[in-house]
Amino acid sequence: MAGVLSAVAVIAVFGAVNNGFAPKDDKGTRTSSDVRETRTPQQNEPLEEEAAAPESAIKVSARKTGFTASILADGTNYTSVKVTVTNNGDEPISVNPLYFAITDTGGTKHTAELGVDSGQIDTVELAPGENISGVITGKGRFTPKYVTYTDGLIGDSVRGDVS
């Protein structure tokens, strides 16, 4: 199975690289599909506005909270953040402590330490309109800036600033 996935990945990369280069015609000139108009807007001409990113159906809010050691905590320093995840979408979403990371004020990302805080967020399936609150904990003492929830291990990410 891994060999098949590797072959598909190689083909996809090769195709993407080759699409960036247009074939040349017999006279050594580029085809008309390679001609791109580049111009700057005139002084009175309105600039095109960038399309705003679509708002996520998942909302993450976070606030600082104290660390409450569970029986799995080993005496190391930990930092905890209480998060609330709300599903404003039309489809159920999965919530799992492994889907969270805490980024500190220095830009360092801290993965969730499982089971060390007794208030850890539960692993659940949130139906549309539901929410859940719980704690995400990172190893070490740091000042949390924001929490990132990833919808599944490789899905879209939603960030919530820590207040």
Protein Blocks (a to p, Z undefined) as FASTA:
>chain_A
ZZmmmmmmmmmmmmmmmmmpccddfkopacfklpccdddddfklccdddddddddfbdcd
dddddddddfkbgoiacdddddddddfbfbdcdddfklpccddfkopacdddehkamkbc
cdddddehiacddddddedjdddfbdcddehjklccdddddZZ
